[in-house]
Amino acid sequence: MTTFDEYTRQVFDEALMAMRRFKEVFGRSLDHGFVAELHAARELGLTIVDGMNEPGFDAADRAGTRYQIKSRSLAATSVDVNNFDFDLLVLINMDDDYQLQGMWSITAAQAQEIFV
């Protein structure tokens, strides 16, 4: 049960401000999938493509390699891939605090063998 005492009101207000600033900076709302994309971009030096849910890929590197980024919590056992118009698939595992716990990649050909 949540009650709005002074402390919870302050935390709520700070969270709203942080979410607003996040959207101003990144142009998208704060959600699990986008946090995963940002982890991949930071760690691999990628550029996130404009627009949400770009068909086939989420990011690219300077050489033009296209990356599809999928995320899951540590408790999840699977991910869905139904489009293979990318060069590399990156799986991001995050903990409950959205911290990066693991990152793996496979080629589109390897992904198509696994996910079809």
TIMI-2910 file (N, C-alpha, C, CB; in pm, 1 decimal, decimal comma, always signed):
<rs>
+----------+----------+----------+----------+----------+----------+----------+----------+----------+----------+----------+----------+------+
!      n_x !      n_y !      n_z !     ca_x !     ca_y !     ca_z !      c_x !      c_y !      c_z !     cb_x !     cb_y !     cb_z ! resn !
+----------+----------+----------+----------+----------+----------+----------+----------+----------+----------+----------+----------+------+
!    +84,4 !   -117,2 !     +0,0 !     +0,0 !     +0,0 !     +0,0 !    +89,3 !   +124,0 !     +0,0 !    -96,2 !     -0,5 !   +122,0 !  Met !
!    +58,1 !   +217,9 !    -85,8 !   +134,8 !   +340,9 !    -94,2 !    +53,1 !   +455,8 !    -38,3 !   +177,0 !   +369,5 !   -239,1 !  Thr !
!   +113,1 !   +526,5 !    +54,7 !    +51,8 !   +649,1 !   +105,3 !   +142,2 !   +764,7 !    +68,1 !    +28,6 !   +642,8 !   +260,0 !  Thr !
!    +83,1 !   +879,3 !    +44,9 !   +160,0 !   +995,8 !     +4,4 !   +191,6 !  +1083,6 !   +124,2 !    +84,5 !  +1075,6 !   -101,3 !  Phe !
!   +296,0 !  +1043,4 !   +193,7 !   +347,7 !  +1131,0 !   +298,0 !   +449,4 !  +1224,5 !   +230,8 !   +413,1 !  +1048,3 !   +417,3 !  Asp !
!   +515,3 !  +1305,6 !   +307,0 !   +608,1 !  +1404,4 !   +251,7 !   +720,0 !  +1338,6 !   +170,3 !   +668,4 !  +1488,2 !   +364,2 !  Glu !
!   +773,7 !  +1229,0 !   +221,8 !   +884,4 !  +1162,0 !   +153,9 !   +840,3 !  +1101,0 !    +20,4 !   +943,1 !  +1053,3 !   +244,1 !  Tyr !
!   +727,4 !  +1028,5 !    +20,3 !   +683,4 !   +965,3 !   -103,7 !   +642,4 !  +1069,4 !   -207,1 !   +567,2 !   +869,9 !    -76,4 !  Thr !
!   +586,7 !  +1181,1 !   -163,8 !   +554,6 !  +1290,1 !   -257,2 !   +682,1 !  +1344,5 !   -321,1 !   +478,4 !  +1404,0 !   -184,5 !  Arg !
!   +786,1 !  +1360,6 !   -240,7 !   +912,8 !  +1411,3 !   -291,5 !   +974,4 !  +1313,9 !   -392,8 !  +1010,3 !  +1436,2 !   -175,3 !  Gln !
!   +974,8 !  +1185,8 !   -359,8 !  +1029,2 !  +1084,9 !   -451,8 !   +949,0 !  +1083,0 !   -581,1 !  +1028,5 !   +944,5 !   -386,3 !  Val !
!   +818,0 !  +1088,5 !   -570,7 !   +731,4 !  +1089,6 !   -688,8 !   +760,5 !  +1210,9 !   -776,6 !   +583,6 !  +1089,0 !   -647,1 !  Phe !
!   +768,9 !  +1328,6 !   -716,6 !   +797,6 !  +1451,2 !   -791,6 !   +934,2 !  +1444,4 !   -858,7 !   +790,9 !  +1573,0 !   -699,3 !  Asp !
!  +1034,4 !  +1390,2 !   -789,4 !  +1168,5 !  +1376,4 !   -846,8 !  +1168,4 !  +1277,9 !   -963,3 !  +1268,3 !  +1330,7 !   -739,5 !  Glu !
!  +1092,3 !  +1170,5 !   -949,9 !  +1082,9 !  +1072,0 !  -1058,0 !  +1017,5 !  +1133,9 !  -1181,2 !  +1003,3 !   +948,1 !  -1011,8 !  Ala !
!   +911,8 !  +1210,2 !  -1162,1 !   +846,8 !  +1276,1 !  -1275,4 !   +942,2 !  +1372,1 !  -1345,2 !   +721,7 !  +1351,2 !  -1228,9 !  Leu !
!  +1019,1 !  +1445,9 !  -1267,6 !  +1115,3 !  +1539,1 !  -1325,3 !  +1222,8 !  +1463,4 !  -1402,8 !  +1179,4 !  +1625,6 !  -1215,3 !  Met !
!  +1272,3 !  +1354,7 !  -1346,8 !  +1375,3 !  +1275,1 !  -1414,2 !  +1320,9 !  +1215,8 !  -1544,5 !  +1426,2 !  +1162,4 !  -1321,1 !  Ala !
!  +1197,7 !  +1167,9 !  -1542,3 !  +1137,3 !  +1111,7 !  -1663,3 !  +1119,3 !  +1219,6 !  -1770,3 !  +1001,6 !  +1046,5 !  -1630,4 !  Met !
!  +1079,8 !  +1338,0 !  -1729,2 !  +1063,9 !  +1448,6 !  -1824,3 !  +1198,1 !  +1486,1 !  -1885,8 !  +1001,3 !  +1571,2 !  -1755,1 !  Arg !
!  +1302,4 !  +1495,9 !  -1803,1 !  +1436,0 !  +1529,3 !  -1853,3 !  +1488,5 !  +1420,4 !  -1946,5 !  +1533,6 !  +1549,9 !  -1736,4 !  Arg !
!  +1462,9 !  +1294,1 !  -1912,4 !  +1504,3 !  +1182,6 !  -1997,2 !  +1441,2 !  +1197,5 !  -2135,5 !  +1464,7 !  +1046,7 !  -1933,1 !  Phe !
!  +1311,2 !  +1224,1 !  -2140,0 !  +1241,6 !  +1237,9 !  -2267,8 !  +1291,8 !  +1358,6 !  -2345,6 !  +1091,3 !  +1249,4 !  -2245,4 !  Lys !
!  +1324,5 !  +1466,8 !  -2276,6 !  +1379,5 !  +1584,6 !  -2344,1 !  +1513,7 !  +1552,6 !  -2409,5 !  +1395,7 !  +1700,6 !  -2244,7 !  Glu !
!  +1597,7 !  +1477,3 !  -2340,7 !  +1731,6 !  +1445,4 !  -2390,5 !  +1727,1 !  +1338,7 !  -2499,9 !  +1820,6 !  +1398,2 !  -2275,5 !  Val !
!  +1651,4 !  +1231,7 !  -2477,9 !  +1654,2 !  +1117,1 !  -2567,8 !  +1537,5 !  +1112,0 !  -2666,4 !  +1655,7 !   +991,9 !  -2487,7 !  Phe !
!  +1436,3 !  +1196,5 !  -2646,8 !  +1324,7 !  +1201,1 !  -2739,0 !  +1228,5 !  +1084,2 !  -2728,5 !  +1375,9 !  +1208,4 !  -2875,7 !  Gly !
!  +1246,0 !  +1002,6 !  -2627,7 !  +1159,3 !   +886,6 !  -2605,6 !  +1134,8 !   +870,8 !  -2457,6 !  +1221,3 !   +757,7 !  -2664,5 !  Arg !
!  +1026,0 !   +802,4 !  -2426,6 !   +994,2 !   +776,6 !  -2287,1 !  +1087,5 !   +671,5 !  -2229,2 !   +848,9 !   +732,1 !  -2272,6 !  Ser !
!  +1102,2 !   +677,5 !  -2101,4 !  +1185,6 !   +582,8 !  -2027,8 !  +1112,6 !   +449,9 !  -2017,4 !  +1221,3 !   +637,3 !  -1886,6 !  Leu !
!  +1165,4 !   +345,7 !  -2084,5 !  +1108,7 !   +211,9 !  -2071,3 !  +1220,4 !   +108,4 !  -2080,6 !  +1000,7 !   +186,3 !  -2180,1 !  Asp !
!  +1189,0 !    -13,0 !  -2041,8 !  +1286,1 !   -122,3 !  -2032,1 !  +1362,3 !   -143,7 !  -2163,7 !  +1215,1 !   -251,5 !  -1991,7 !  His !
!  +1289,3 !   -150,8 !  -2274,5 !  +1351,8 !   -176,5 !  -2403,4 !  +1445,8 !    -66,7 !  -2447,5 !  +1247,4 !   -196,0 !  -2507,0 !  Gly !
!  +1405,4 !    +58,5 !  -2424,5 !  +1491,3 !   +169,2 !  -2466,1 !  +1614,4 !   +179,0 !  -2376,8 !  +1413,6 !   +301,4 !  -2463,6 !  Phe !
!  +1600,9 !   +148,3 !  -2249,8 !  +1718,3 !   +146,0 !  -2161,3 !  +1818,0 !    +42,6 !  -2212,7 !  +1677,0 !   +114,0 !  -2013,9 !  Val !
!  +1769,8 !    -71,9 !  -2258,3 !  +1858,2 !   -174,4 !  -2315,2 !  +1929,4 !   -121,5 !  -2439,5 !  +1778,2 !   -301,5 !  -2350,1 !  Ala !
!  +1856,5 !    -51,5 !  -2525,7 !  +1918,6 !     +6,2 !  -2644,5 !  +2029,2 !   +104,8 !  -2605,6 !  +1812,6 !    +76,3 !  -2731,6 !  Glu !
!  +2003,7 !   +183,8 !  -2503,2 !  +2104,5 !   +280,1 !  -2459,0 !  +2226,9 !   +210,2 !  -2400,1 !  +2044,6 !   +375,7 !  -2356,1 !  Leu !
!  +2207,4 !   +101,2 !  -2327,4 !  +2321,5 !    +23,9 !  -2277,2 !  +2406,3 !    -24,7 !  -2394,9 !  +2273,3 !    -96,8 !  -2190,9 !  His !
!  +2341,5 !    -81,8 !  -2496,1 !  +2414,4 !   -132,2 !  -2612,7 !  +2487,0 !    -19,0 !  -2684,6 !  +2318,6 !   -203,4 !  -2709,4 !  Ala !
!  +2418,8 !    +93,2 !  -2702,5 !  +2481,5 !   +207,1 !  -2770,9 !  +2604,1 !   +255,7 !  -2695,5 !  +2381,4 !   +321,7 !  -2786,9 !  Ala !
!  +2592,6 !   +264,9 !  -2564,7 !  +2705,1 !   +312,7 !  -2483,4 !  +2821,7 !   +214,9 !  -2487,9 !  +2660,9 !   +334,7 !  -2338,2 !  Arg !
!  +2792,6 !    +87,1 !  -2472,4 !  +2899,2 !    -13,3 !  -2463,8 !  +2963,9 !    -43,5 !  -2598,8 !  +2844,5 !   -141,1 !  -2405,0 !  Glu !
!  +2885,9 !    -34,9 !  -2707,5 !  +2936,3 !    -73,8 !  -2839,2 !  +2963,0 !    +44,4 !  -2932,0 !  +2838,7 !   -166,5 !  -2904,5 !  Leu !
!  +2938,0 !   +165,5 !  -2884,5 !  +2961,1 !   +283,8 !  -2967,8 !  +2862,9 !   +295,5 !  -3083,0 !  +3101,2 !   +281,5 !  -3022,2 !  Gly !
!  +2736,6 !   +265,4 !  -3056,6 !  +2633,2 !   +266,1 !  -3159,8 !  +2554,7 !   +396,0 !  -3159,4 !  +2538,7 !   +148,8 !  -3140,7 !  Leu !
!  +2485,7 !   +420,0 !  -3268,9 !  +2391,0 !   +530,2 !  -3280,1 !  +2251,3 !   +470,6 !  -3289,4 !  +2422,7 !   +620,9 !  -3403,9 !  Thr !
!  +2162,5 !   +515,0 !  -3201,7 !  +2023,4 !   +470,2 !  -3203,9 !  +1955,9 !   +533,9 !  -3325,0 !  +1948,4 !   +507,7 !  -3070,5 !  Ile !
!  +1881,8 !   +454,7 !  -3402,7 !  +1813,5 !   +509,2 !  -3519,5 !  +1695,9 !   +594,9 !  -3474,5 !  +1765,7 !   +395,9 !  -3613,4 !  Val !
!  +1660,9 !   +692,0 !  -3557,3 !  +1546,8 !   +778,2 !  -3526,1 !  +1417,3 !   +699,9 !  -3535,2 !  +1542,4 !   +899,1 !  -3620,6 !  Asp !
!  +1326,5 !   +733,5 !  -3449,0 !  +1195,5 !   +670,0 !  -3450,3 !  +1194,0 !   +543,9 !  -3367,1 !  +1153,5 !   +638,5 !  -3591,7 !  Gly !
!  +1078,9 !   +516,7 !  -3309,9 !  +1062,2 !   +395,9 !  -3230,2 !  +1029,0 !   +279,7 !  -3321,1 !   +952,8 !   +414,4 !  -3123,8 !  Met !
!  +1078,0 !   +163,2 !  -3284,3 !  +1044,9 !    +39,1 !  -3353,7 !  +1076,9 !    +44,5 !  -3502,8 !   +898,8 !     +7,3 !  -3334,6 !  Asn !
!  +1196,1 !    +90,4 !  -3534,6 !  +1242,7 !    +89,2 !  -3673,5 !  +1238,1 !    -55,2 !  -3723,5 !  +1388,3 !   +149,3 !  -3686,1 !  Glu !
!  +1177,3 !    -78,9 !  -3838,0 !  +1170,8 !   -217,4 !  -3887,1 !  +1310,5 !   -276,5 !  -3904,3 !  +1094,7 !   -223,6 !  -4020,8 !  Pro !
!  +1334,2 !   -387,4 !  -3836,3 !  +1457,4 !   -461,1 !  -3855,5 !  +1570,8 !   -431,8 !  -3760,9 !  +1503,4 !   -438,3 !  -3987,4 !  Gly !
!  +1593,8 !   -307,5 !  -3728,2 !  +1708,8 !   -277,9 !  -3644,0 !  +1685,5 !   -154,1 !  -3558,5 !  +1832,7 !   -259,2 !  -3729,4 !  Phe !
!  +1760,8 !   -148,1 !  -3449,7 !  +1745,5 !    -39,3 !  -3352,5 !  +1860,4 !    +59,6 !  -3354,1 !  +1731,6 !    -96,0 !  -3214,7 !  Asp !
!  +1979,1 !    +13,8 !  -3397,8 !  +2098,1 !    +97,8 !  -3391,5 !  +2194,9 !    +56,3 !  -3501,5 !  +2165,7 !    +88,1 !  -3252,3 !  Ala !
!  +2293,0 !   +141,3 !  -3524,3 !  +2395,1 !   +111,9 !  -3624,9 !  +2529,3 !   +164,4 !  -3576,3 !  +2358,1 !   +174,5 !  -3762,7 !  Ala !
!  +2636,7 !   +104,1 !  -3630,2 !  +2769,5 !   +155,5 !  -3597,5 !  +2820,2 !   +240,1 !  -3714,0 !  +2868,7 !    +39,0 !  -3566,2 !  Asp !
!  +2940,2 !   +293,2 !  -3701,3 !  +2994,8 !   +383,0 !  -3804,3 !  +3016,1 !   +314,0 !  -3937,6 !  +3125,5 !   +441,6 !  -3757,7 !  Arg !
!  +3036,5 !   +182,8 !  -3935,9 !  +3058,1 !   +107,6 !  -4059,1 !  +2926,9 !    +70,7 !  -4128,5 !  +3137,4 !    -18,0 !  -4029,6 !  Ala !
!  +2813,3 !   +100,8 !  -4063,8 !  +2683,3 !    +69,7 !  -4121,7 !  +2624,9 !    -63,4 !  -4077,9 !  +2693,9 !    +71,1 !  -4268,6 !  Gly !
!  +2691,6 !   -132,2 !  -3987,3 !  +2638,1 !   -256,9 !  -3934,8 !  +2511,0 !   -226,9 !  -3855,9 !  +2743,0 !   -329,6 !  -3845,8 !  Thr !
!  +2405,0 !   -301,9 !  -3882,3 !  +2274,5 !   -278,5 !  -3820,7 !  +2253,6 !   -375,4 !  -3705,2 !  +2161,2 !   -293,0 !  -3924,7 !  Arg !
!  +2211,0 !   -321,3 !  -3592,1 !  +2194,9 !   -399,5 !  -3469,5 !  +2048,7 !   -402,6 !  -3427,2 !  +2281,9 !   -341,9 !  -3356,5 !  Tyr !
!  +1997,4 !   -523,1 !  -3406,9 !  +1867,3 !   -542,8 !  -3343,7 !  +1896,3 !   -569,2 !  -3195,7 !  +1785,0 !   -662,5 !  -3411,1 !  Gln !
!  +1834,3 !   -493,9 !  -3107,2 !  +1862,8 !   -505,0 !  -2964,3 !  +1738,7 !   -556,5 !  -2893,2 !  +1907,8 !   -368,4 !  -2905,0 !  Ile !
!  +1756,7 !   -663,1 !  -2819,5 !  +1648,2 !   -722,4 !  -2741,4 !  +1688,5 !   -721,7 !  -2595,1 !  +1615,7 !   -867,3 !  -2789,5 !  Lys !
!  +1591,3 !   -701,4 !  -2509,7 !  +1619,3 !   -698,3 !  -2366,2 !  +1535,4 !   -800,1 !  -2293,6 !  +1594,2 !   -559,4 !  -2309,0 !  Ser !
!  +1584,5 !   -836,5 !  -2178,0 !  +1506,4 !   -922,6 !  -2090,2 !  +1556,5 !   -903,8 !  -1948,4 !  +1515,7 !  -1071,9 !  -2133,6 !  Arg !
!  +1466,3 !   -931,0 !  -1856,1 !  +1504,7 !   -928,4 !  -1715,7 !  +1577,3 !  -1058,4 !  -1685,0 !  +1380,4 !   -909,1 !  -1622,3 !  Ser !
!  +1640,6 !  -1064,7 !  -1571,6 !  +1711,9 !  -1186,2 !  -1534,1 !  +1617,1 !  -1304,2 !  -1515,7 !  +1791,0 !  -1163,1 !  -1406,7 !  Leu !
!  +1490,2 !  -1276,7 !  -1487,3 !  +1392,4 !  -1383,9 !  -1465,6 !  +1334,2 !  -1437,6 !  -1596,6 !  +1279,9 !  -1333,8 !  -1376,7 !  Ala !
!  +1347,6 !  -1363,8 !  -1705,6 !  +1289,8 !  -1406,1 !  -1833,5 !  +1368,2 !  -1522,4 !  -1892,6 !  +1286,8 !  -1288,9 !  -1932,7 !  Ala !
!  +1298,3 !  -1608,2 !  -1963,5 !  +1364,2 !  -1724,5 !  -2023,1 !  +1369,1 !  -1718,4 !  -2175,0 !  +1293,9 !  -1850,4 !  -1980,6 !  Thr !
!  +1301,9 !  -1620,6 !  -2236,5 !  +1301,1 !  -1615,3 !  -2382,2 !  +1284,5 !  -1472,5 !  -2432,0 !  +1189,9 !  -1703,4 !  -2437,9 !  Ser !
!  +1314,2 !  -1454,3 !  -2560,2 !  +1286,8 !  -1330,2 !  -2631,9 !  +1224,8 !  -1367,6 !  -2765,6 !  +1417,0 !  -1244,1 !  -2651,0 !  Val !
!  +1152,2 !  -1275,7 !  -2825,5 !  +1089,7 !  -1299,7 !  -2954,9 !  +1164,2 !  -1223,0 !  -3063,0 !   +940,9 !  -1259,4 !  -2952,4 !  Asp !
!  +1194,5 !  -1290,7 !  -3171,8 !  +1253,0 !  -1227,6 !  -3289,6 !  +1172,3 !  -1276,6 !  -3408,7 !  +1407,2 !  -1261,3 !  -3305,1 !  Val !
!  +1113,2 !  -1183,4 !  -3482,4 !  +1030,8 !  -1223,0 !  -3596,8 !  +1066,7 !  -1147,9 !  -3724,1 !   +885,0 !  -1201,1 !  -3565,1 !  Asn !
!  +1174,9 !  -1071,6 !  -3719,9 !  +1221,4 !   -996,5 !  -3835,3 !  +1372,9 !  -1009,2 !  -3835,2 !  +1174,4 !   -845,1 !  -3831,2 !  Asn !
!  +1430,8 !  -1038,8 !  -3949,2 !  +1574,9 !  -1063,1 !  -3954,9 !  +1646,2 !   -964,5 !  -4046,1 !  +1602,0 !  -1204,5 !  -4001,6 !  Phe !
!  +1592,8 !   -844,9 !  -4058,0 !  +1654,0 !   -741,1 !  -4140,3 !  +1753,5 !   -660,5 !  -4056,8 !  +1545,9 !   -648,3 !  -4200,9 !  Asp !
!  +1857,6 !   -729,3 !  -4009,5 !  +1964,7 !   -668,2 !  -3930,6 !  +2089,9 !   -750,9 !  -3952,7 !  +1927,7 !   -660,0 !  -3777,7 !  Phe !
!  +2202,6 !   -701,5 !  -3906,9 !  +2328,8 !   -774,2 !  -3921,3 !  +2364,8 !   -850,3 !  -3794,4 !  +2441,1 !   -678,1 !  -3957,3 !  Asp !
!  +2343,4 !   -788,1 !  -3679,5 !  +2374,4 !   -850,5 !  -3551,2 !  +2258,1 !   -833,1 !  -3454,6 !  +2502,9 !   -791,0 !  -3491,5 !  Leu !
!  +2230,7 !   -938,5 !  -3380,0 !  +2131,0 !   -934,4 !  -3273,2 !  +2206,6 !   -925,1 !  -3141,3 !  +2036,3 !  -1060,7 !  -3276,6 !  Leu !
!  +2168,1 !   -830,1 !  -3058,9 !  +2230,1 !   -812,2 !  -2927,5 !  +2124,0 !   -836,9 !  -2821,9 !  +2292,7 !   -669,3 !  -2912,1 !  Val !
!  +2154,6 !   -927,7 !  -2730,3 !  +2065,6 !   -955,1 !  -2617,0 !  +2124,0 !   -887,7 !  -2494,4 !  +2047,5 !  -1109,1 !  -2593,3 !  Leu !
!  +2042,3 !   -808,3 !  -2428,8 !  +2081,7 !   -734,8 !  -2308,7 !  +2005,6 !   -791,8 !  -2189,8 !  +2054,3 !   -581,7 !  -2324,2 !  Ile !
!  +2076,3 !   -829,6 !  -2086,5 !  +2014,7 !   -867,9 !  -1958,9 !  +2036,5 !   -753,9 !  -1860,4 !  +2074,6 !  -1002,9 !  -1903,6 !  Asn !
!  +1927,6 !   -714,8 !  -1793,8 !  +1935,0 !   -611,8 !  -1691,2 !  +1874,2 !   -664,8 !  -1562,7 !  +1863,4 !   -482,8 !  -1736,6 !  Met !
!  +1921,7 !   -611,5 !  -1450,4 !  +1861,9 !   -648,9 !  -1322,6 !  +1741,2 !   -560,0 !  -1295,4 !  +1965,3 !   -638,0 !  -1207,4 !  Asp !
!  +1681,7 !   -574,6 !  -1179,5 !  +1561,7 !   -497,5 !  -1144,4 !  +1587,4 !   -348,1 !  -1132,9 !  +1505,0 !   -547,9 !  -1014,7 !  Asp !
!  +1715,5 !   -309,1 !  -1123,2 !  +1752,4 !   -167,9 !  -1117,5 !  +1797,1 !   -115,0 !  -1252,8 !  +1862,3 !   -146,7 !  -1015,7 !  Asp !
!  +1769,5 !   -190,5 !  -1360,0 !  +1803,6 !   -154,5 !  -1498,2 !  +1954,3 !   -147,5 !  -1523,3 !  +1741,2 !    -21,6 !  -1533,0 !  Tyr !
!  +2031,7 !   -210,7 !  -1436,9 !  +2176,2 !   -214,9 !  -1456,0 !  +2211,2 !   -330,0 !  -1549,8 !  +2249,8 !   -230,2 !  -1320,1 !  Gln !
!  +2306,3 !   -307,3 !  -1635,9 !  +2350,7 !   -408,1 !  -1731,5 !  +2413,4 !   -525,1 !  -1658,2 !  +2450,3 !   -348,1 !  -1832,0 !  Leu !
!  +2362,8 !   -645,3 !  -1685,3 !  +2415,2 !   -766,3 !  -1622,4 !  +2483,2 !   -858,3 !  -1723,1 !  +2303,2 !   -841,1 !  -1552,1 !  Gln !
!  +2452,8 !   -842,6 !  -1848,8 !  +2514,3 !   -925,2 !  -1951,4 !  +2473,3 !   -878,9 !  -2089,0 !  +2477,5 !  -1070,9 !  -1932,1 !  Gly !
!  +2561,2 !   -906,7 !  -2187,1 !  +2533,0 !   -867,1 !  -2324,2 !  +2595,8 !   -971,3 !  -2416,2 !  +2587,5 !   -723,0 !  -2355,0 !  Met !
!  +2516,3 !  -1021,1 !  -2511,3 !  +2563,0 !  -1122,0 !  -2605,4 !  +2518,5 !  -1081,1 !  -2744,0 !  +2509,7 !  -1263,6 !  -2569,0 !  Trp !
!  +2593,9 !  -1125,1 !  -2846,5 !  +2551,8 !  -1096,5 !  -2983,0 !  +2571,9 !  -1218,1 !  -3072,0 !  +2628,5 !   -976,6 !  -3038,9 !  Ser !
!  +2485,4 !  -1227,9 !  -3172,9 !  +2495,9 !  -1330,2 !  -3276,2 !  +2459,1 !  -1265,1 !  -3408,9 !  +2403,4 !  -1453,8 !  -3245,0 !  Ile !
!  +2498,0 !  -1329,1 !  -3518,4 !  +2464,6 !  -1276,4 !  -3650,5 !  +2316,9 !  -1301,4 !  -3680,7 !  +2554,0 !  -1340,7 !  -3759,3 !  Thr !
!  +2267,7 !  -1231,4 !  -3781,7 !  +2129,1 !  -1251,8 !  -3824,3 !  +2107,9 !  -1395,7 !  -3870,9 !  +2092,1 !  -1153,2 !  -3937,0 !  Ala !
!  +2208,0 !  -1453,0 !  -3940,8 !  +2195,3 !  -1591,8 !  -3987,7 !  +2185,2 !  -1687,8 !  -3869,3 !  +2315,5 !  -1630,2 !  -4077,1 !  Ala !
!  +2266,1 !  -1666,3 !  -3766,2 !  +2257,4 !  -1751,4 !  -3647,4 !  +2123,1 !  -1732,8 !  -3578,4 !  +2372,2 !  -1720,5 !  -3549,6 !  Gln !
!  +2075,3 !  -1609,4 !  -3570,0 !  +1946,7 !  -1582,3 !  -3506,0 !  +1833,4 !  -1649,9 !  -3583,1 !  +1922,1 !  -1430,4 !  -3496,6 !  Ala !
!  +1839,6 !  -1648,4 !  -3715,0 !  +1732,4 !  -1708,4 !  -3794,1 !  +1727,5 !  -1859,0 !  -3772,9 !  +1750,9 !  -1676,6 !  -3942,8 !  Gln !
!  +1841,8 !  -1922,9 !  -3751,4 !  +1842,5 !  -2066,0 !  -3723,8 !  +1777,4 !  -2095,7 !  -3588,5 !  +1986,1 !  -2120,2 !  -3726,9 !  Glu !
!  +1799,4 !  -2008,0 !  -3492,3 !  +1748,0 !  -2029,4 !  -3356,2 !  +1600,1 !  -1993,1 !  -3344,5 !  +1829,1 !  -1947,3 !  -3255,9 !  Ile !
!  +1559,8 !  -1881,8 !  -3405,1 !  +1426,9 !  -1826,1 !  -3381,6 !  +1321,5 !  -1868,1 !  -3483,4 !  +1435,6 !  -1678,4 !  -3379,9 !  Phe !
!  +1356,8 !  -1948,0 !  -3583,9 !  +1257,2 !  -1991,6 !  -3681,8 !  +1209,2 !  -2130,8 !  -3646,9 !  +1314,8 !  -1988,8 !  -3824,8 !  Val !
+----------+----------+----------+----------+----------+----------+----------+----------+----------+----------+----------+----------+------+
</rs>
